[in-house]
Structures are given as structure tokens and as C-alpha cells.
């Protein structure tokens, strides 16, 4: 029987690989099998290839087998591989020593094929369960770390209300938002971003994009990537005298060049909406790097979309970005969001859409918190039990 392409791979360690030997029995159960002698050769093979299970045949003294097991369990990379020991019934001391060293199961040399089948299946089931538990723990850690990249609280400033929400489609997200005061003044920088793709890769780049934006917005630490002496170099540039519009273009340019030049081979990019808002006057400058148009919501429910002013960040080195400007009057709101909101699907496949978003905003146009809560509640009712299509992020600034 030839092993299917997706069959578990088993390394059988025995004295000789013969059709009637241990490896032959394992092959007949449908597993992919390779063989090795106990010792360095077997360890090298395990390091060089992927195996799901080891079946280890040990003799009466068991010295080679116990040494192999000890070396395997002391190797952090190989230690998780399950091992089934095969030995004669009378070799009780050898079997006991192997189990002490971390063997997962035991099979007598004179076995029925059904016993081998059961032992192999049980060992692989336990491995999958351990891997799933390990992945769950790692995902929990990743989710907690990513949560720490989001602002714990939004800035408090007289004249403006801020509120936000992020709903990941998976345990980790490629979306992000941020809001922080720009020292030494009272300008608030608002950020909503969406890294391409989903899962761990997008989450890693989400953290990188968010950190680059924060770092490059530092009035003292901002800078640009330049080629000096044939090497990419971060050149510090003071932003203390920059206007909000200048700051936004420098932030976008620095972040874009860093990703495009240093990580271009990954083909990762992010669409980002940036705004610099002065709470006392309601005036704001904005930069839309290939992102969904943000919405300015008037007191009467009228809406204005802030269209893209440049490409997504990370696609092309030295890309240029333009800024726009606007003013929030009392009771007016700036609403930035990711495309996962308007592209969310109902159980029958209907998209949430821009029109439904605009009508939802009009129905909850009383405060920043009411706008965010109204959109999220309406979206939840619309999507029901449908599988999440994408991450959803929403950030609202409302002038008082």
C-alpha cells in the first residue's frame, strides 16, 4: 500500500528494514515510512525532515534506544515528537527506562496488526491535541500582545469626543487604530489602518505599521530612510516646526519607505487614514493612503466622503502623498473605518454596504459612543451567525 500524500510520516528505528519487519507493518497501515538506525543518523534525519511519529525498536539491553530517547527529549526542537517503543515482553526494565525518558507508549514485539493500528492512531491523536493546545496558548499570547498595541484609553481633550471599536475576524487582526496627542500642543493624531491579508502575518505587520507611525510622529524622533554610502540609513528630522499637514506627509512617507525598502519582498502593505485634529477649532488635516473614504457627518445627517490622497503604504518607495483639510462644527463627526465594515456579509451573502452605513450613522448621530455602538450593533444584527468576512474597525471623533 502506498501512503497518501497527506498521510502522517513515521520514522521507524529498527535493526533492519525488511518487508516482514516493523517498518513493513507500519507501511501497510497506510503511513509514510522512513527508517534509520538509533543514534546520530536518526536524530539528523528528524532534524532534516518532518516526521509526525517515531517507532523505536529496542533490544534486550536497550542501550542504543535509551541513549537515542534521552538525546531526543533533550533537544527542544525534537522533544514534542511522540515515540512508541517496541520491545520483547520480557524486557521490562528496558521498557520502564524508556518510559521514564519520555516514550509515549509501548508495544510488545509480538503484536497483532490491530494493536499497532490503535497505538499509532492514539499517539498521533495525542500529538494533534497537544499541538492544538499549544497553538491556542500561542494565539492567546499573540492576541494579548496585539491588544497592547491598541490605545488603552483614547485621549481626553476639551471640545471633542472620541470612541472606537475593533472586531477581529480571527483571533488576531490586521486592522489597527490609534489616537494620541501630539506634543507639545493639543493636536490629536487619529489613525485607522488595514494591513493586507489576515492571520499572524498581517498581525505582525500591523504592529510594525502602528509602531512606525507612532515613532515617525515623534516631534524629535521623526525621520526618513535615505541611501548613504550604499546603505539604508534612518535620518533624524526635527518635526517641532512642522504644520499638521507636513507631519502627516512625513509620517506617511517615512512609514511607506521603511516598509517598501526594507520589507518589499514580503509584498505586505497597509491602507491607512491619518488625521490631525485641533479640538478647540475643529480644524483637521487628513491623509488617505489608499483607504476607505472617511466620512464627515453633519448635525443634519449630511455626509461628505474624504477620498484617497495617495497610494497604500509600503507599495512603492518614494511615493508621494497629498493632504486635505476640513472643519468639524459643533455636533459634527469624523468617522474612519476599515473596508471590513462595508464588505461584511449577511447569512445570505448581502454586503453591509456604504448606504446602510450612512443611514446607521444618521440614526445614531447623538455622540461618538452612540455612533460606534449603533454601527457595531447594527452590523452584528445584519451579519447574524455568518462567518466574519474581514476585520472591522471604527474610529469616531465628534466635535462638541
VOGU-3710 file (C-alpha; in Angstrom, 3 decimals, decimal comma):
1> xxxxxxxxxx> 0,000/0,000/0,000  1,431/3,391/-0,976  0,960/6,222/1,505  -1,390/9,043/0,515  0,209/12,463/0,137  -1,371/13,762/3,334  -0,542/10,649/5,412  1,360/11,059/8,663  5,069/10,386/8,326  6,638/7,834/10,658
11> xxxxxxxxxx> 10,328/7,261/11,298  10,872/3,605/12,186  14,104/2,872/14,014  14,914/-0,830/13,765  17,796/-3,195/13,163  16,849/-3,902/9,516  14,241/-2,593/7,060  12,666/-5,745/5,589  9,169/-6,408/4,174  8,367/-8,541/7,215
21> xxxxxxxxxx> 9,985/-6,123/9,673  8,447/-3,374/11,800  8,629/-0,765/9,031  6,707/-3,091/6,701  3,828/-3,359/9,199  3,673/0,437/9,558  3,660/0,907/5,767  0,764/-1,486/5,416  -1,250/0,745/7,754  -1,015/3,497/5,143
31> xxxxxxxxxx> 1,642/5,730/6,713  4,599/7,337/5,001  7,628/5,473/6,406  11,356/6,095/6,535  13,899/4,101/8,505  17,100/4,755/10,435  19,383/3,145/12,963  19,222/4,561/16,502  21,747/7,288/17,248  23,074/10,295/15,399
41> xxxxxxxxxx> 21,742/9,243/11,993  18,169/9,079/13,300  18,474/12,442/15,059  19,900/14,028/11,909  17,029/12,648/9,856  14,493/14,033/12,335  16,139/17,467/12,186  16,257/17,485/8,408  12,748/16,236/7,621  9,265/16,426/9,095
51> xxxxxxxxxx> 8,077/13,339/10,964  4,877/13,044/12,973  5,862/9,975/14,984  8,814/7,740/15,858  8,507/3,979/16,322  11,591/2,797/18,204  12,546/-0,871/18,374  14,828/-1,657/21,307  16,737/-4,859/22,092  17,288/-6,701/25,377
61> xxxxxxxxxx> 19,827/-4,207/26,726  18,187/-1,208/25,101  21,319/0,957/25,336  21,109/2,497/21,877  17,381/3,111/22,276  17,647/4,761/25,685  20,528/6,971/24,545  18,503/7,996/21,494  15,428/8,797/23,604  17,474/10,834/26,061
71> xxxxxxxxxx> 19,030/12,869/23,234  15,629/13,342/21,583  13,911/14,630/24,718  16,829/16,986/25,467  16,502/18,591/22,037  13,955/21,443/22,281  13,064/21,212/18,596  12,575/17,423/18,534  11,192/16,843/22,020  7,491/17,148/21,006
81> xxxxxxxxxx> 7,714/14,216/18,542  5,851/11,228/20,074  7,721/7,924/20,414  6,289/4,399/20,587  8,718/1,826/21,964  8,597/-1,743/20,627  10,308/-4,403/22,735  10,039/-8,022/23,814  7,646/-8,666/26,707  10,431/-9,879/28,928
91> xxxxxxxxxx> 12,452/-6,666/28,586  10,503/-4,988/31,403  13,433/-2,941/32,718  14,256/-1,599/29,250  10,649/-0,583/28,639  10,406/1,073/32,065  13,591/3,048/31,402  12,279/4,202/28,003  9,003/5,362/29,541  10,957/7,249/32,220
101> xxxxxxxxxx> 12,902/9,000/29,462  9,705/10,198/27,796  8,442/7,451/25,484  4,715/7,958/24,880  3,596/4,340/24,524  4,750/0,712/24,435  4,016/-2,167/22,089  5,241/-5,769/22,573  7,292/-7,129/19,685  4,774/-9,943/19,148
111> xxxxxxxxxx> 1,792/-7,744/18,312  -1,407/-8,091/16,334  -1,766/-5,539/13,469  -4,885/-4,148/15,187  -2,759/-3,301/18,250  -0,233/-1,446/16,088  -3,038/0,411/14,323  -4,564/1,510/17,633  -1,223/2,606/19,134  -0,258/4,634/16,054
121> xxxxxxxxxx> -3,660/6,328/15,873  -3,716/7,144/19,598  -0,188/8,600/19,559  -0,990/10,847/16,596  -4,277/11,947/18,181  -2,417/12,962/21,334  0,143/14,865/19,250  -2,604/16,752/17,424  -4,323/17,569/20,711  -1,058/18,885/22,202
131> xxxxxxxxxx> -0,366/20,923/19,064  -3,869/22,400/19,155  -3,479/23,330/22,829  -0,051/24,842/22,169  -1,460/26,850/19,265  -4,347/28,032/21,429  -1,899/29,276/24,078  0,245/30,993/21,450  -2,823/32,630/19,925  -3,875/33,862/23,364
141> xxxxxxxxxx> -0,425/35,394/23,875  -0,481/36,946/20,390  -3,964/38,369/20,954  -2,918/39,897/24,289  0,236/41,395/22,773  -1,738/42,833/19,879  -4,329/44,259/22,251  -1,489/46,109/23,982  -0,651/47,819/20,688  -4,073/49,462/20,680
151> xxxxxxxxxx> -4,507/52,532/22,901  -5,677/51,535/26,382  -7,606/54,806/26,574  -8,337/57,465/23,982  -7,053/61,000/24,579  -9,313/63,317/26,537  -9,467/66,876/25,195  -11,981/69,657/25,678  -14,128/70,157/22,625  -14,023/66,629/21,192
161> xxxxxxxxxx> -15,408/63,147/21,927  -13,509/60,045/20,794  -14,656/56,449/20,629  -13,512/53,348/18,739  -14,100/49,621/18,259  -12,193/46,748/16,652  -13,705/43,324/15,884  -11,152/40,842/14,520  -12,337/38,206/12,056  -9,850/35,790/13,643
171> xxxxxxxxxx> -8,052/35,681/16,964  -5,519/38,222/15,727  -6,138/41,138/13,407  -4,509/43,068/10,579  -6,601/46,147/11,437  -5,449/48,795/13,877  -6,435/52,190/15,169  -4,655/54,776/17,264  -5,238/58,220/18,737  -2,609/60,272/20,534
181> xxxxxxxxxx> -1,824/63,853/21,459  0,943/65,495/19,505  3,296/67,176/21,965  3,757/69,949/22,871  0,396/71,177/21,543  -3,088/69,752/21,795  -3,417/68,372/18,257  -4,810/64,836/18,235  -3,490/62,399/15,631  -6,119/59,841/14,541
191> xxxxxxxxxx> -5,126/56,652/12,723  -7,098/53,791/11,197  -5,210/51,149/9,226  -5,784/47,855/7,453  -2,879/45,552/6,613  -3,407/43,314/3,594  -4,214/39,655/4,279  -5,250/38,142/7,628  -3,819/35,995/10,402  -0,369/36,022/12,002
201> xxxxxxxxxx> 1,472/37,675/9,107  -0,957/40,584/8,984  -0,858/40,870/12,779  2,941/41,133/12,779  2,867/43,873/10,168  0,012/45,607/11,983  2,343/46,013/14,973  5,144/47,260/12,703  2,968/49,818/10,887  1,474/51,110/14,113
211> xxxxxxxxxx> 4,931/51,455/15,722  6,389/53,221/12,662  3,535/55,718/12,595  3,921/56,462/16,307  7,714/56,757/16,075  7,726/58,963/12,976  5,122/61,284/14,532  7,517/61,993/17,417  8,440/65,706/17,104  12,077/64,879/17,942
221> xxxxxxxxxx> 12,468/61,338/16,617  10,800/61,617/13,207  12,912/60,878/10,175  13,283/59,371/6,748  15,085/56,441/5,151  17,903/57,589/2,868  20,714/55,838/0,993  24,043/56,939/2,465  27,231/55,218/1,333  25,196/52,487/-0,318
231> xxxxxxxxxx> 23,380/51,637/2,916  19,811/52,347/4,025  20,021/54,829/6,893  17,414/56,392/9,167  17,993/60,164/9,056  16,511/62,022/12,007  14,471/65,109/11,142  13,006/67,507/13,680  9,235/67,934/13,328  8,901/70,599/16,000
241> xxxxxxxxxx> 8,182/73,369/13,482  6,146/71,243/11,063  2,497/72,015/10,350  -0,028/69,196/10,907  -0,189/68,658/7,131  3,623/68,447/6,935  3,625/65,964/9,784  1,091/63,694/8,092  3,026/63,608/4,810  6,293/62,907/6,634
251> xxxxxxxxxx> 4,693/60,143/8,692  3,242/58,533/5,567  6,481/58,942/3,612  8,670/57,512/6,354  6,388/54,539/7,007  5,961/53,864/3,297  9,692/53,978/2,525  10,637/51,836/5,519  8,241/49,044/4,529  8,853/49,280/0,774
261> xxxxxxxxxx> 12,653/49,334/1,034  13,291/47,001/3,948  10,364/44,591/3,579  9,424/44,878/-0,081  9,975/41,165/-0,733  7,087/40,310/1,611  4,588/42,198/-0,594  2,857/43,457/2,543  1,192/46,859/2,562  -1,437/48,767/4,510
271> xxxxxxxxxx> -4,161/51,243/3,654  -4,193/53,984/6,285  -6,291/57,028/7,103  -4,468/59,711/9,118  -5,896/62,923/10,535  -4,519/65,699/12,737  -7,401/67,361/14,605  -7,310/70,567/16,667  -10,139/70,111/19,206  -10,535/73,804/20,073
281> xxxxxxxxxx> -11,292/74,864/16,489  -12,480/71,605/14,930  -9,995/72,086/12,087  -8,266/68,990/10,779  -5,809/67,922/8,113  -6,047/64,415/6,714  -4,164/61,979/4,507  -5,836/58,945/2,969  -3,297/56,331/1,830  -5,473/54,100/-0,363
291> xxxxxxxxxx> -8,005/53,648/2,445  -11,806/53,587/2,558  -13,101/57,178/2,387  -13,626/58,548/5,886  -16,962/60,292/6,459  -17,680/63,749/7,822  -21,174/63,563/9,365  -23,027/66,848/9,815  -25,519/67,613/12,563  -28,312/67,321/9,989
301> xxxxxxxxxx> -27,109/63,911/8,775  -25,439/65,227/5,613  -22,272/63,296/4,748  -19,034/64,098/2,949  -16,504/61,418/1,955  -12,754/62,076/2,222  -11,332/60,245/-0,776  -7,790/58,775/-1,083  -4,967/61,289/-1,478  -2,177/58,775/-2,156
311> xxxxxxxxxx> -1,356/55,065/-2,563  -1,310/52,417/0,160  1,761/52,453/2,416  4,559/50,028/1,580  3,932/49,522/-2,142  6,382/51,919/-3,807  9,500/53,626/-2,382  9,407/57,408/-2,508  5,673/57,520/-3,213  4,155/60,978/-2,807
321> xxxxxxxxxx> 1,186/61,789/-0,593  -1,130/64,800/-0,564  -3,226/66,096/2,305  -6,697/67,557/2,537  -8,327/69,706/5,178  -11,690/70,262/6,771  -13,501/71,600/9,808  -15,851/69,895/12,264  -18,520/72,248/13,528  -20,336/71,613/16,815
331> xxxxxxxxxx> -22,171/68,280/16,670  -20,293/67,129/13,558  -18,267/63,898/13,426  -15,333/62,412/11,587  -15,844/58,659/11,048  -12,951/56,475/9,861  -13,306/52,735/9,321  -11,848/49,726/7,503  -13,365/48,021/4,477  -14,357/45,017/6,589
341> xxxxxxxxxx> -17,287/47,110/7,794  -18,918/47,869/4,429  -17,927/44,475/2,980  -19,385/42,443/5,860  -21,873/39,828/4,644  -25,255/38,681/5,880  -26,038/34,945/6,106  -27,475/35,147/2,545  -24,390/36,914/1,166  -25,634/40,534/1,015
351> xxxxxxxxxx> -22,967/43,192/1,710  -23,492/45,710/4,532  -22,577/48,485/2,097  -21,991/52,226/2,242  -25,651/53,238/2,094  -26,533/51,129/5,130  -23,524/52,569/6,986  -24,599/56,154/6,221  -28,193/55,514/7,320  -26,971/53,839/10,519
361> xxxxxxxxxx> -24,779/56,844/11,314  -27,737/59,196/10,800  -29,865/57,093/13,157  -27,277/57,302/15,966  -25,962/60,824/15,497  -26,008/61,940/19,143  -22,489/61,196/20,470  -19,266/59,460/19,470  -20,097/56,491/21,691  -23,625/56,259/20,261
371> xxxxxxxxxx> -22,274/56,310/16,701  -19,805/53,490/17,384  -22,237/51,391/19,390  -25,025/51,917/16,850  -22,854/50,801/13,924  -21,469/47,743/15,729  -24,904/46,649/16,992  -26,469/47,123/13,550  -23,617/45,203/11,931  -24,000/42,333/14,412
381> xxxxxxxxxx> -27,727/42,135/13,725  -27,062/42,226/9,960  -24,378/39,521/9,893  -26,003/37,235/12,483  -24,175/33,909/12,636  -22,407/34,389/9,292  -18,659/33,726/9,248  -16,776/37,064/9,633  -15,636/38,287/6,226  -12,856/40,551/7,498
391> xxxxxxxxxx> -11,663/42,542/10,485  -13,873/45,527/11,344  -12,513/48,752/12,822  -14,264/52,058/13,503  -12,933/55,321/14,981  -15,112/58,408/15,600  -14,160/61,954/16,584  -17,109/64,248/17,351  -16,784/67,990/17,854  -18,662/69,470/20,798
//
